[in-house]
Amino acid sequence: MVVVLSNHKIAYFPIRKVATTTIVDGLKSLCDDPRDYRATFNDPISLRQKWLARGCFKFAVVRDPVSRILSCYGNRVIFHRDLSA
């Protein structure tokens, strides 16, 4: 998936479970014109997505891997008890 704000020349490449919804909602709030906002949801990044993002400031947000594993363990194993019989 790539989120492109063409009027602002910004392209965001989201990574799952790293505040994606919050960042996408924030980017949408920057758009006065809905035609400015484009999101493509193909995985992996397609040639069309690369073409849409050309000339833009490109960014992604990453999370500490250890923090991500501990968060997953706390949520899925402790809270949801996914490993319980």
Buried (B, 14 or more C-beta within 10 A) or exposed (E): BBBBBBEBEBBBBBEEEEEBEEBBEEBBEEBEEEEBBBBBEEEEEEEEBEEBBEEBEBEEEEEEEEEBEEEEEEEEEEEEEEEEE
